[in-house]
Amino acid sequence: MRKIFIKDLKVASPLNWCRRWATAAARSRRMHRGGGMALLVGVLMPITPIGNGARLLAECSDSGFCRLPVATAESDRINTFAIGVRGSFSAGHVEDRRVLHEVVALDASWKPWSTSSVLLEVPVVRNHGDRGSATGLGDVLLAIDQRLATAPSGTWSVSAGLRLPTGDDQKLAGAPLEYQPGLGSTDLIFAVGWRRAGFDARVGYILALGTNGTEGIKLRRGDDVPLAVGYTIEQEHIAIRGGLQAVHRLSNSTAVDSTGRRYDVPDSAGTQVNLQASLTYALSAQTHLIVDGAVALLERQNNADIDGLTRSWSLAAFIQQSW
């Protein structure tokens, strides 16, 4: 199989693209005959097909920043589609009592242009713990990524996402949000990404709009600022990435008391820092398998888990087919 490297596809014209394609193919054949391993550089994180982006698939204690497509790699493939299935298993807590989260999500992506991608994720969620269990449709995520430019300083991109309150935030009556399939609020998610020679960084902003419908709480989350950094090594069909992600809550969440007065939930802000690792394996040119996980190095404490997002650890697997 001829292997075409991402760095050889960053071109400004069809003529240059053809020249670099031929050069890369010839180099790949020589390395294959010699049994060499090719190091791929200039990749933000493990790249999924057709610009579905470099995404982490484990739960990351935020409302969707880590699953935004980021830093689409330019290629000749446009107007292409991909369908994937993600399964994840993670653990959170409510007042030091463990709550387990299971997610199966359908992932559909479309690449209308060589530097853009659109993503739709539809999850089904099951949460269970001492208070019972709840299963149902989760919150749908719609996102878009746009690669801006490649310069000596690196490749830059912007992403935006909309998390819709399609999940029921009152599925299990009287239970905290940690048990509910949905958060109950619409979230706007923004990110700016950078990558260069295997290194990557992203910073974003998560704006929670409105309140959820949980009876007696009407929680309104504070805004979050997420930051992620990492490094990727790719050899032959395998890519491995390690990194850190931090999520900082800018202000306390607010809730409504029995009289209808809105008040700050004390100690509901805080910072979460996760250690993350992922492995991507190319089963074929159109099929990728990704396994990744995250564990909290610094976990939000006190009342920060009132929003149902805090995770102590998470594991995920994802398989995707493109056309």
C-alpha positions as CSV (number, residue, x, y, z in Angstrom):
1,M,0.0,0.0,0.0
2,R,1.3,3.4,-0.9
3,K,1.4,5.7,2.1
4,I,0.9,9.5,1.5
5,F,2.0,11.7,4.3
6,I,0.0,14.6,5.7
7,K,2.9,17.0,5.5
8,D,3.3,16.4,1.8
9,L,-0.3,17.5,1.1
10,K,0.0,21.1,2.5
11,V,0.1,22.8,-0.9
12,A,-1.1,26.0,-2.6
13,S,-1.9,24.7,-6.0
14,P,-3.0,21.5,-7.9
15,L,0.4,21.4,-9.7
16,N,2.4,21.5,-6.5
17,W,0.1,18.9,-5.0
18,C,0.7,16.5,-7.9
19,R,4.5,17.0,-7.6
20,R,4.5,16.3,-3.9
21,W,2.1,13.4,-4.2
22,A,4.5,11.7,-6.6
23,T,7.6,12.5,-4.4
24,A,5.8,11.1,-1.3
25,A,4.8,8.0,-3.1
26,A,8.3,7.3,-4.3
27,R,9.8,7.9,-0.9
28,S,7.2,5.6,0.7
29,R,8.1,2.8,-1.7
30,R,11.8,3.1,-1.0
31,M,11.2,3.1,2.8
32,H,8.9,0.1,2.5
33,R,11.5,-1.9,0.6
34,G,14.1,-1.0,3.2
35,G,11.8,-1.9,6.1
36,G,12.0,1.7,7.5
37,M,9.5,3.5,9.7
38,A,8.1,6.8,8.6
39,L,7.7,9.6,11.2
40,L,4.8,11.8,10.3
41,V,5.0,15.4,11.6
42,G,2.8,18.4,11.6
43,V,-0.3,16.6,13.0
44,L,-2.4,18.1,15.8
45,M,-3.6,14.8,17.2
46,P,-4.6,11.4,15.7
47,I,-6.3,12.4,12.4
48,T,-9.5,10.7,11.6
49,P,-10.7,10.4,7.9
50,I,-12.0,13.2,5.7
51,G,-11.1,16.0,8.1
52,N,-13.3,14.7,11.0
53,G,-10.6,16.4,12.9
54,A,-8.4,15.6,15.8
55,R,-10.7,14.9,18.6
56,L,-10.6,13.2,22.0
57,L,-13.5,10.9,22.5
58,A,-13.4,10.2,26.2
59,E,-15.5,12.3,28.6
60,C,-13.4,15.3,29.6
61,S,-15.4,17.1,32.3
62,D,-16.6,19.8,29.8
63,S,-19.7,20.0,27.7
64,G,-18.0,19.2,24.3
65,F,-14.7,21.2,23.8
66,C,-12.6,18.0,23.7
67,R,-14.8,16.5,20.9
68,L,-14.8,19.5,18.6
69,P,-13.0,18.8,15.2
70,V,-9.8,20.8,15.2
71,A,-7.0,21.6,12.7
72,T,-8.4,19.9,9.6
73,A,-5.5,18.7,7.4
74,E,-5.8,19.9,3.8
75,S,-6.1,17.2,1.1
76,D,-7.6,16.7,-2.3
77,R,-10.6,14.9,-0.8
78,I,-13.7,17.1,-0.7
79,N,-17.4,16.5,-0.5
80,T,-16.8,13.2,1.4
81,F,-18.6,11.6,4.3
82,A,-17.8,9.5,7.3
83,I,-19.9,7.5,9.7
84,G,-18.6,6.4,13.1
85,V,-19.7,4.8,16.4
86,R,-18.3,5.8,19.7
87,G,-18.6,4.0,23.0
88,S,-17.4,5.5,26.3
89,F,-17.4,4.5,30.0
90,S,-16.6,7.0,32.7
91,A,-17.0,7.7,36.4
92,G,-18.2,10.8,38.1
93,H,-19.4,11.5,41.6
94,V,-22.1,13.2,43.7
95,E,-21.2,14.0,47.3
96,D,-18.4,11.3,47.2
97,R,-20.8,8.7,45.8
98,R,-19.7,7.2,42.5
99,V,-21.9,7.6,39.4
100,L,-21.1,5.6,36.3
101,H,-21.7,6.9,32.7
102,E,-22.1,4.8,29.6
103,V,-22.4,6.5,26.2
104,V,-23.0,5.1,22.7
105,A,-22.9,7.8,20.1
106,L,-23.5,8.0,16.3
107,D,-20.9,10.3,14.6
108,A,-21.5,11.7,11.1
109,S,-19.1,14.1,9.4
110,W,-19.0,15.8,6.1
111,K,-16.0,17.6,4.4
112,P,-17.5,20.2,2.0
113,W,-14.1,21.8,1.2
114,S,-10.4,20.7,1.6
115,T,-10.0,22.9,4.8
116,S,-13.4,22.5,6.4
117,S,-15.4,19.8,8.2
118,V,-18.8,19.5,9.8
119,L,-19.6,17.1,12.6
120,L,-22.9,15.8,14.0
121,E,-22.8,13.6,17.1
122,V,-26.0,11.9,18.5
123,P,-25.5,10.1,21.8
124,V,-27.5,7.6,23.8
125,V,-26.6,7.8,27.5
126,R,-27.1,5.6,30.6
127,N,-26.1,6.9,34.0
128,H,-26.4,4.8,37.2
129,G,-25.5,4.9,40.8
130,D,-26.9,4.7,44.4
131,R,-29.9,6.9,43.4
132,G,-31.0,4.7,40.5
133,S,-30.4,4.8,36.8
134,A,-31.6,6.8,33.8
135,T,-31.2,6.0,30.1
136,G,-32.1,8.1,27.1
137,L,-31.1,10.4,24.2
138,G,-28.2,12.7,25.3
139,D,-27.4,16.2,24.1
140,V,-26.7,16.5,20.4
141,L,-23.5,18.2,19.3
142,L,-23.2,20.1,16.0
143,A,-19.7,21.5,15.2
144,I,-17.7,23.0,12.4
145,D,-13.9,23.4,11.9
146,Q,-12.1,25.7,9.5
147,R,-8.4,25.5,8.9
148,L,-7.1,29.1,8.5
149,A,-3.5,29.0,7.4
150,T,-0.2,27.1,7.4
151,A,2.9,29.3,8.2
152,P,6.4,28.7,9.5
153,S,4.9,29.3,13.0
154,G,2.5,26.4,12.5
155,T,-1.0,25.6,11.3
156,W,-3.9,27.5,12.7
157,S,-7.6,26.6,12.8
158,V,-10.9,27.7,14.5
159,S,-13.8,25.5,15.6
160,A,-17.3,26.2,16.9
161,G,-19.9,23.9,18.4
162,L,-23.5,24.0,19.5
163,R,-24.6,21.5,22.2
164,L,-28.4,21.3,22.1
165,P,-30.5,20.3,25.1
166,T,-32.1,17.2,23.4
167,G,-31.4,15.0,26.4
168,D,-33.9,14.9,29.3
169,D,-32.5,16.6,32.4
170,Q,-35.4,15.3,34.6
171,K,-35.4,11.7,33.4
172,L,-34.8,10.4,37.0
173,A,-37.1,12.3,39.2
174,G,-35.4,14.0,42.2
175,A,-31.9,12.9,41.2
176,P,-29.0,15.3,40.6
177,L,-27.8,16.2,37.0
178,E,-25.1,13.6,37.3
179,Y,-27.8,11.0,36.7
180,Q,-29.6,12.7,33.9
181,P,-29.0,12.0,30.2
182,G,-29.0,15.7,29.4
183,L,-27.6,18.9,30.8
184,G,-30.8,20.9,30.1
185,S,-29.0,24.0,28.6
186,T,-27.8,25.1,25.2
187,D,-24.0,25.5,25.1
188,L,-21.9,27.5,22.7
189,I,-18.4,26.2,22.3
190,F,-15.5,28.0,20.6
191,A,-11.8,26.9,20.1
192,V,-8.6,28.1,18.4
193,G,-6.1,25.4,17.5
194,W,-2.4,25.4,16.6
195,R,-0.1,22.6,15.6
196,R,3.5,22.3,14.6
197,A,5.9,19.4,14.2
198,G,3.8,17.1,16.3
199,F,3.0,19.6,19.1
200,D,-0.5,20.9,19.5
201,A,-2.4,23.4,21.6
202,R,-6.0,24.6,21.8
203,V,-7.8,27.2,23.9
204,G,-11.5,27.7,24.0
205,Y,-14.5,29.2,25.6
206,I,-17.8,27.5,26.7
207,L,-20.8,29.7,27.2
208,A,-23.8,28.0,28.9
209,L,-27.1,29.7,27.8
210,G,-30.1,29.6,30.0
211,T,-30.9,27.3,32.9
212,N,-31.9,23.6,33.1
213,G,-35.3,22.5,34.0
214,T,-34.4,20.4,37.1
215,E,-37.2,21.1,39.6
216,G,-36.1,23.2,42.6
217,I,-32.6,24.0,41.2
218,K,-32.9,25.8,37.8
219,L,-29.1,25.6,37.6
220,R,-27.2,28.1,35.4
221,R,-23.6,27.1,34.9
222,G,-20.7,29.5,35.0
223,D,-18.7,29.8,31.8
224,D,-15.6,27.6,31.2
225,V,-12.2,28.3,29.7
226,P,-10.6,25.0,28.5
227,L,-7.0,24.5,27.4
228,A,-5.4,21.5,25.9
229,V,-1.7,20.7,24.9
230,G,-0.2,17.6,23.6
231,Y,2.3,15.8,21.4
232,T,1.7,13.2,18.7
233,I,4.0,10.5,17.2
234,E,2.9,8.7,14.1
235,Q,4.6,5.6,12.6
236,E,3.2,3.6,9.7
237,H,-0.5,2.8,10.6
238,I,-0.3,3.9,14.2
239,A,-0.5,7.3,15.9
240,I,-0.1,7.9,19.6
241,R,-0.8,11.1,21.4
242,G,-0.3,12.2,25.0
243,G,-1.4,15.4,26.5
244,L,-3.0,17.5,29.3
245,Q,-6.4,19.3,29.3
246,A,-7.5,21.9,31.9
247,V,-11.0,23.2,32.3
248,H,-11.4,26.3,34.5
249,R,-14.8,27.6,35.7
250,L,-14.7,31.4,35.7
251,S,-17.5,31.9,38.2
252,N,-19.8,30.0,40.5
253,S,-22.9,28.4,39.1
254,T,-26.2,29.9,40.2
255,A,-29.4,28.2,41.4
256,V,-32.9,29.1,42.6
257,D,-34.0,28.6,46.2
258,S,-37.5,27.7,47.5
259,T,-38.6,31.3,47.3
260,G,-37.5,31.7,43.7
261,R,-34.5,33.8,44.5
262,R,-31.4,33.1,42.5
263,Y,-28.1,32.7,44.4
264,D,-24.5,31.7,43.9
265,V,-23.8,28.0,44.6
266,P,-20.7,28.3,46.9
267,D,-17.5,26.6,45.7
268,S,-19.1,25.5,42.4
269,A,-16.3,27.0,40.3
270,G,-12.9,25.3,40.2
271,T,-10.3,23.8,37.9
272,Q,-10.0,20.3,36.5
273,V,-6.8,18.9,34.9
274,N,-6.8,15.7,33.0
275,L,-4.0,13.5,31.7
276,Q,-5.0,12.1,28.3
277,A,-3.7,9.5,25.9
278,S,-5.0,8.2,22.6
279,L,-4.1,5.6,20.0
280,T,-5.2,5.6,16.4
281,Y,-4.8,2.6,14.1
282,A,-5.6,2.7,10.4
283,L,-7.4,-0.6,9.5
284,S,-7.5,0.6,5.9
285,A,-7.3,3.9,4.0
286,Q,-11.0,4.5,4.8
287,T,-11.4,2.8,8.2
288,H,-9.8,4.0,11.5
289,L,-10.0,2.7,15.0
290,I,-9.3,5.0,18.0
291,V,-8.9,4.2,21.6
292,D,-8.4,6.9,24.2
293,G,-8.7,7.7,27.9
294,A,-8.4,10.4,30.5
295,V,-7.7,10.5,34.2
296,A,-8.0,13.4,36.5
297,L,-4.8,14.7,38.0
298,L,-6.6,17.6,39.7
299,E,-10.3,17.0,40.2
300,R,-12.9,19.7,40.8
301,Q,-14.2,19.4,44.4
302,N,-16.9,20.7,46.8
303,N,-20.0,21.7,44.8
304,A,-18.4,21.8,41.4
305,D,-20.0,18.5,40.5
306,I,-23.5,20.0,40.8
307,D,-23.4,20.5,37.0
308,G,-23.1,16.8,36.2
309,L,-19.9,17.2,34.1
310,T,-17.1,16.2,36.5
311,R,-15.3,12.9,35.6
312,S,-12.7,11.1,37.6
313,W,-11.6,8.9,34.7
314,S,-12.9,7.9,31.2
315,L,-12.3,5.4,28.5
316,A,-13.5,5.4,24.9
317,A,-13.3,3.5,21.6
318,F,-14.3,4.8,18.2
319,I,-14.5,3.2,14.8
320,Q,-15.1,5.2,11.6
321,Q,-15.7,4.5,7.9
322,S,-15.3,7.1,5.3
323,W,-16.3,7.4,1.6
